[in-house]
Amino acid sequence: MSKFFIQILFLLFLSASHMQGSEKVRPGDIVGYKVEGNKVVFTCEKNLLVQVEQITPGILKFWYDTKETKGPNKSFAVINSGDESIKLNVSEQPQSFEIYTGDLIVRISKSPFQLRIFDKYQKLLMEDAGGRGFEKDSSGIAAYKTLRPGERIYGLGEKNGSINRTGGRFKMWNSDKPCYDAQEDPLYKSIPFFMSSAGYGIFFDNTFKTEYNFGREASSRYSFSAPGGKMVYYFLFGPTFRQIIGKYVELTGKPIIPPAWALGFSQCRGLLTNEKLTRSIAQGYRDRKIPCDIIYQDIGWTTHLQDFKWNSKAYENPRGMVSDLAKMGFKIIVSQDPVISKGVSFRSAINRNNGSSYIT
């Protein structure tokens, strides 16, 4: 066999492998289902499973994956797992399945699988964009939903641009961005939760580098996707924004109550990173009788961004400084960026955390 012929075969093999890897897998038709307490599992074509779980009458959990897996991993963010003793109300119709929770009606078409969610008055809240409620290929997983004319999307935490996220594309990836322009993304915080003016919210419970496309690709649909992990998301019914946020808090937990002093007046600036300046500013507040409860030390208080060691070149006696300022009525808050620098591998960072001098 000639060398040229072997090369041709090899190229054809690579091409076929690429086409197979990039093929989009969707649920297709429903071929069976099973109700297990407060959840129902639909078996679809191509060994795909879709699980719908009632957390509360206004909170639903959706999970998509292959038949070989054992279900989604335990969430780091969710505290409310629902009541498994409740029997989910599932009714099979000739062309669909219907789930009733009291607050919501979930209608799922059998062929192909398509999800629609209504309130108890039959008002449509959310629906899959055609048969693309779930897609999986070599690039990751995605869910597509219909974006109706005039629908507004809010949320995702610290993001640039308009408060109305419709028409934008955003990524969830905590990034150190001390200086950024009006269109830059991602920024510091990742909050994979958004709300629709249609009366619902979505919490996408995935720890990968998730992306949200709110009509940027096509004005008639939006999507949320990830390069890996599980397709697990929660539908939170309002219909008001206040009620949606209440459901989100019910699902993920309440923040701790801060101490009274944390709500007081505070002094913070980027250059406040040495003991001499800190003591001078603190004394200035007291001499001028200006109320102040907190003085921040910005990220330069550390020797390196990755450690918790006071910078000995800027602080001669940090313990004494904290004690002296406490006697003057000040609390000290240090700003810490627990980052992994681009020049440090993840494995190296883990090793440093295991007994090295970088953590004190």
Backbone torsions as a table, in degrees:
resi	resn	phi	psi	omega
1	MET	NA	129.0	-175.0
2	SER	-70.0	154.9	178.9
3	LYS	-62.9	-37.4	179.8
4	PHE	-63.2	-42.1	-179.4
5	PHE	-65.4	-38.4	178.5
6	ILE	-64.3	-40.8	178.8
7	GLN	-63.0	-40.1	178.4
8	ILE	-62.2	-44.3	178.8
9	LEU	-61.4	-40.0	-179.2
10	PHE	-65.0	-41.7	178.9
11	LEU	-65.3	-39.2	177.6
12	LEU	-64.4	-38.4	178.7
13	PHE	-64.3	-44.0	178.5
14	LEU	-63.1	-40.5	179.5
15	SER	-63.6	-44.1	179.2
16	ALA	-65.3	-38.7	179.5
17	SER	-65.6	-40.0	179.1
18	HIS	-65.2	-42.2	179.6
19	MET	-64.2	-39.6	-179.7
20	GLN	-67.9	-39.9	-177.9
21	GLY	-69.2	-29.0	-177.4
22	SER	-91.2	-0.7	179.5
23	GLU	-64.6	133.0	-178.5
24	LYS	-86.1	123.4	179.0
25	VAL	-98.9	125.6	178.9
26	ARG	-124.1	162.3	-177.2
27	PRO	-58.2	-36.6	-176.8
28	GLY	69.2	-141.6	-178.0
29	ASP	-84.1	150.3	172.9
30	ILE	-81.6	128.9	-179.1
31	VAL	-112.9	-5.8	178.0
32	GLY	-179.3	166.3	178.0
33	TYR	-155.3	160.4	179.9
34	LYS	-149.1	128.4	178.1
35	VAL	-92.9	128.0	179.8
36	GLU	-130.4	92.8	-179.7
37	GLY	63.9	-121.2	-176.6
38	ASN	-89.7	17.6	-179.9
39	LYS	-139.4	156.7	173.6
40	VAL	-128.9	138.3	-180.0
41	VAL	-115.1	119.7	177.3
42	PHE	-97.4	130.3	173.8
43	THR	-95.6	125.0	-177.2
44	CYS	-115.7	178.4	178.4
45	GLU	-62.4	162.2	177.9
46	LYS	57.8	33.2	175.5
47	ASN	60.0	30.3	177.7
48	LEU	-94.7	139.1	177.0
49	LEU	-114.2	142.7	174.7
50	VAL	-127.7	119.9	-179.7
51	GLN	-109.8	130.5	175.3
52	VAL	-115.2	124.7	-176.1
53	GLU	-126.7	132.2	176.0
54	GLN	-88.6	112.7	174.9
55	ILE	-83.0	-49.9	171.1
56	THR	-141.7	172.5	178.1
57	PRO	-57.7	-21.6	-179.6
58	GLY	-111.7	4.5	179.6
59	ILE	-128.7	123.0	179.4
60	LEU	-122.4	141.8	177.6
61	LYS	-110.0	134.8	178.4
62	PHE	-121.7	133.8	179.8
63	TRP	-135.5	129.5	178.7
64	TYR	-121.1	132.9	175.3
65	ASP	-168.8	-178.5	-178.9
66	THR	-84.3	162.8	-175.2
67	LYS	-67.2	-22.9	-175.4
68	GLU	-77.6	-18.6	-176.8
69	THR	-84.0	166.7	-177.5
70	LYS	-102.5	13.5	178.9
71	GLY	106.5	175.5	-176.8
72	PRO	-68.8	150.4	175.5
73	ASN	-67.9	160.2	177.3
74	LYS	-62.8	133.6	-175.6
75	SER	-76.7	143.7	173.9
76	PHE	-82.4	-15.8	-169.7
77	ALA	-110.2	-23.1	-170.5
78	VAL	-98.7	132.9	178.7
79	ILE	-108.6	-15.3	-176.2
80	ASN	-106.9	107.6	-177.0
81	SER	-100.3	4.9	178.0
82	GLY	83.5	172.1	-177.8
83	ASP	-106.4	106.3	-176.8
84	GLU	-69.2	-14.3	179.6
85	SER	-77.4	-13.4	178.9
86	ILE	-78.2	134.1	177.4
87	LYS	-90.9	118.2	-178.9
88	LEU	-66.1	135.0	-177.1
89	ASN	-87.2	100.1	-178.1
90	VAL	-118.1	128.4	179.2
91	SER	-120.8	127.2	178.4
92	GLU	-92.5	126.2	176.6
93	GLN	-109.6	167.6	-178.9
94	PRO	-55.9	-38.5	-175.8
95	GLN	-113.1	-2.0	-173.5
96	SER	-159.4	173.1	168.7
97	PHE	-115.1	146.1	176.9
98	GLU	-127.1	134.8	179.6
99	ILE	-117.9	130.5	-178.2
100	TYR	-117.2	128.2	179.5
101	THR	-114.1	-8.5	-172.8
102	GLY	105.0	-46.6	176.3
103	ASP	-95.8	-26.8	-170.9
104	LEU	-133.3	154.7	170.1
105	ILE	-122.0	121.0	177.9
106	VAL	-106.3	119.5	179.9
107	ARG	-113.3	122.5	-176.3
108	ILE	-120.4	114.5	177.3
109	SER	-67.9	143.7	-177.4
110	LYS	-80.5	-36.4	-171.9
111	SER	-141.8	102.1	-7.5
112	PRO	-82.8	174.2	177.4
113	PHE	-58.4	122.8	174.8
114	GLN	-147.4	129.0	-174.3
115	LEU	-98.8	132.8	171.3
116	ARG	-133.8	138.7	-179.9
117	ILE	-123.3	128.7	-179.0
118	PHE	-120.1	157.6	168.3
119	ASP	-80.4	179.4	-174.7
120	LYS	-70.1	-10.3	176.8
121	TYR	-97.9	12.8	177.2
122	GLN	72.8	20.7	174.3
123	LYS	-83.6	127.1	-179.2
124	LEU	-70.0	126.8	179.3
125	LEU	-101.9	-51.6	-176.0
126	MET	-148.4	147.0	175.9
127	GLU	-148.2	151.4	173.2
128	ASP	-63.5	145.9	174.6
129	ALA	-80.0	93.7	-176.4
130	GLY	63.0	-137.8	178.4
131	GLY	-92.3	23.6	-174.8
132	ARG	-106.0	29.6	177.5
133	GLY	-60.8	-26.0	175.3
134	PHE	-149.0	133.9	174.8
135	GLU	-135.8	143.1	177.4
136	LYS	-139.3	131.2	174.9
137	ASP	-147.3	-167.1	-175.9
138	SER	-65.8	-19.3	-178.5
139	SER	-89.8	-11.7	178.2
140	GLY	139.3	-151.7	-176.2
141	ILE	-124.0	153.0	-179.7
142	ALA	-155.0	152.8	172.8
143	ALA	-127.1	134.0	-178.6
144	TYR	-116.2	132.6	179.4
145	LYS	-126.3	152.9	178.5
146	THR	-70.1	133.8	174.9
147	LEU	-110.8	112.0	-174.5
148	ARG	-85.0	154.4	179.1
149	PRO	-55.4	129.4	179.2
150	GLY	83.5	-4.7	180.0
151	GLU	-68.8	134.3	-178.7
152	ARG	-113.5	142.2	-179.5
153	ILE	-118.7	132.8	178.5
154	TYR	-129.4	152.7	173.7
155	GLY	126.7	-153.4	-179.9
156	LEU	74.3	4.2	174.1
157	GLY	77.2	-137.2	-174.1
158	GLU	-76.1	98.0	178.6
159	LYS	-137.4	150.4	175.9
160	ASN	-80.5	174.6	175.5
161	GLY	88.0	-164.2	-177.4
162	SER	-68.8	150.1	174.4
163	ILE	-62.0	-35.2	173.3
164	ASN	-78.5	112.1	-173.9
165	ARG	-79.4	-7.0	-178.7
166	THR	-58.7	131.3	-178.4
167	GLY	94.5	-3.0	-177.6
168	GLY	-110.4	166.6	175.1
169	ARG	-127.0	133.4	-174.0
170	PHE	-138.9	150.0	177.7
171	LYS	-120.4	147.8	175.7
172	MET	-103.7	105.9	-179.8
173	TRP	-164.9	102.3	-175.7
174	ASN	-55.0	119.8	-174.8
175	SER	-133.8	139.7	178.9
176	ASP	-79.3	104.7	-175.8
177	LYS	-127.1	78.0	-179.1
178	PRO	-67.6	-29.0	178.7
179	CYS	-133.7	123.2	-177.3
180	TYR	-147.3	156.4	179.8
181	ASP	-91.7	179.7	-171.3
182	ALA	-67.8	-19.1	-176.7
183	GLN	-111.0	1.8	-173.7
184	GLU	-73.9	144.8	-179.1
185	ASP	-162.3	141.7	4.5
186	PRO	-86.2	168.2	179.4
187	LEU	-115.6	-150.3	-170.6
188	TYR	-68.3	-47.8	-166.8
189	LYS	-106.2	147.3	177.7
190	SER	-120.9	111.1	177.0
191	ILE	-125.8	94.4	-173.2
192	PRO	-78.8	54.5	-177.1
193	PHE	-136.9	132.4	177.5
194	PHE	-141.4	162.6	-178.5
195	MET	-126.1	145.4	178.5
196	SER	-109.6	145.9	176.1
197	SER	-66.2	-10.2	176.3
198	ALA	-74.1	-9.8	173.9
199	GLY	110.0	22.4	-179.2
200	TYR	-145.4	165.7	174.2
201	GLY	-128.8	159.3	177.9
202	ILE	-128.7	128.6	171.3
203	PHE	-113.3	112.4	-179.0
204	PHE	-91.7	105.7	-172.6
205	ASP	-91.4	78.8	-177.7
206	ASN	-142.3	132.0	-174.8
207	THR	-91.7	1.1	179.1
208	PHE	-80.7	-175.4	-178.7
209	LYS	-79.6	80.4	-172.7
210	THR	-75.9	154.2	-179.3
211	GLU	-131.9	144.5	-179.0
212	TYR	-124.9	127.3	-179.3
213	ASN	-124.0	102.0	-174.7
214	PHE	-97.8	71.5	177.3
215	GLY	83.5	6.3	178.8
216	ARG	-70.6	-38.0	-179.5
217	GLU	-78.4	-42.5	177.8
218	ALA	-152.2	133.5	-173.8
219	SER	-68.2	-13.6	-176.0
220	SER	-95.1	1.2	-178.6
221	ARG	-153.1	159.0	170.1
222	TYR	-129.5	165.5	-177.8
223	SER	-147.1	157.1	167.0
224	PHE	-133.6	138.5	-169.7
225	SER	-147.1	168.5	178.2
226	ALA	-153.8	150.1	178.5
227	PRO	-76.5	-6.4	179.5
228	GLY	-170.8	-172.1	-179.1
229	GLY	81.2	-163.8	-176.4
230	LYS	-99.7	147.6	170.7
231	MET	-87.9	91.0	179.1
232	VAL	-127.6	121.0	176.2
233	TYR	-142.4	158.2	-177.9
234	TYR	-116.1	134.4	174.6
235	PHE	-98.6	125.0	-175.8
236	LEU	-119.1	116.3	-177.0
237	PHE	-89.5	139.8	178.4
238	GLY	-94.4	-98.8	9.9
239	PRO	-85.9	-12.4	-179.0
240	THR	-82.1	159.1	179.1
241	PHE	-62.4	-37.6	178.8
242	ARG	-62.3	-41.3	178.9
243	GLN	-69.1	-36.5	177.6
244	ILE	-62.8	-46.9	178.6
245	ILE	-62.6	-36.5	175.9
246	GLY	-60.7	-40.2	177.0
247	LYS	-65.7	-39.8	179.1
248	TYR	-62.0	-42.5	177.6
249	VAL	-65.6	-39.8	178.1
250	GLU	-61.9	-34.5	-177.9
251	LEU	-79.8	-43.3	-170.6
252	THR	-105.5	-10.3	177.1
253	GLY	103.5	159.5	-179.8
254	LYS	-92.5	149.4	174.6
255	PRO	-70.9	159.5	177.8
256	ILE	-68.8	153.9	176.3
257	ILE	-80.0	120.4	-178.6
258	PRO	-71.9	155.2	175.3
259	PRO	-66.0	159.5	-176.0
260	ALA	-58.6	-37.9	-176.9
261	TRP	-65.4	-25.7	-179.1
262	ALA	-68.1	-16.7	178.3
263	LEU	-95.4	6.4	-177.8
264	GLY	-85.5	-170.1	178.7
265	PHE	-75.4	142.8	-177.6
266	SER	-137.5	153.9	177.5
267	GLN	-115.3	124.8	-179.8
268	CYS	-148.2	135.2	173.8
269	ARG	-155.5	155.0	-174.6
270	GLY	-63.9	-29.4	-176.7
271	LEU	-90.5	4.0	-178.7
272	LEU	-82.6	80.0	-172.4
273	THR	-138.3	31.4	174.5
274	ASN	-152.8	157.0	-172.6
275	GLU	-68.3	-44.0	-176.7
276	LYS	-59.4	-46.6	-179.6
277	LEU	-66.3	-40.0	-179.3
278	THR	-61.9	-45.7	179.6
279	ARG	-64.4	-39.2	-179.5
280	SER	-64.4	-43.5	179.7
281	ILE	-65.9	-42.4	179.9
282	ALA	-61.0	-44.7	179.5
283	GLN	-65.0	-36.3	178.8
284	GLY	-62.5	-39.4	177.6
285	TYR	-63.3	-44.2	-177.1
286	ARG	-71.1	-39.6	179.5
287	ASP	-62.8	-36.4	-177.6
288	ARG	-90.1	-0.5	-179.5
289	LYS	56.3	40.3	175.0
290	ILE	-94.1	124.0	-178.5
291	PRO	-63.8	132.8	176.5
292	CYS	-157.7	133.4	-176.5
293	ASP	-111.4	-25.1	-171.5
294	ILE	-135.3	138.9	169.4
295	ILE	-123.8	123.4	179.8
296	TYR	-85.9	150.4	167.1
297	GLN	-114.0	118.0	-174.4
298	ASP	-74.8	-177.8	-167.3
299	ILE	-61.6	-15.3	177.8
300	GLY	-74.0	-0.6	179.1
301	TRP	-69.8	-18.6	-179.2
302	THR	-93.9	160.6	174.8
303	THR	-70.4	-42.4	176.3
304	HIS	-134.6	158.2	179.4
305	LEU	-62.8	-29.5	-172.9
306	GLN	-86.8	-4.4	-175.7
307	ASP	-117.2	-177.8	-178.7
308	PHE	-123.5	33.4	-178.2
309	LYS	-101.5	132.1	176.7
310	TRP	-63.5	139.3	177.6
311	ASN	-70.9	107.6	-174.3
312	SER	-65.9	-20.2	179.0
313	LYS	-77.2	-21.5	-177.2
314	ALA	-109.0	-18.6	-177.4
315	TYR	-129.5	112.1	179.7
316	GLU	-77.2	-39.4	-176.7
317	ASN	-145.4	73.9	-176.3
318	PRO	-61.4	-36.3	179.4
319	ARG	-63.3	-43.2	178.4
320	GLY	-66.7	-37.0	178.9
321	MET	-62.2	-46.3	-179.9
322	VAL	-62.5	-41.1	-179.8
323	SER	-66.4	-45.1	-178.9
324	ASP	-64.8	-41.4	-180.0
325	LEU	-69.0	-30.6	176.8
326	ALA	-64.3	-37.4	178.1
327	LYS	-66.8	-25.1	178.6
328	MET	-87.9	-1.1	177.9
329	GLY	92.9	18.2	179.7
330	PHE	-105.2	142.1	166.2
331	LYS	-100.5	147.4	178.2
332	ILE	-109.0	129.2	172.6
333	ILE	-118.6	127.6	178.1
334	VAL	-100.0	139.1	177.8
335	SER	-91.0	124.3	-175.0
336	GLN	-127.2	128.5	175.0
337	ASP	-106.1	96.6	-179.8
338	PRO	-78.7	72.2	-173.4
339	VAL	-105.2	163.0	169.2
340	ILE	-109.5	111.9	-177.4
341	SER	-66.8	156.5	-179.8
342	LYS	-61.1	-28.0	-179.1
343	GLY	-85.3	1.3	-179.1
344	VAL	-118.8	126.4	178.8
345	SER	-72.7	156.3	179.8
346	PHE	-61.6	-41.6	179.6
347	ARG	-62.9	-39.2	177.9
348	SER	-63.0	-40.9	179.3
349	ALA	-63.4	-41.2	178.2
350	ILE	-62.4	-44.1	-179.6
351	ASN	-62.5	-37.2	179.4
352	ARG	-65.2	-30.1	-179.8
353	ASN	-77.7	-9.6	-176.0
354	ASN	-102.1	66.6	171.3
355	GLY	94.0	2.1	-179.4
356	SER	-83.3	174.0	-177.0
357	SER	-77.3	-2.1	-179.3
358	TYR	-73.0	-23.7	177.7
359	ILE	-112.3	119.4	-177.8
360	THR	-126.8	NA	NA
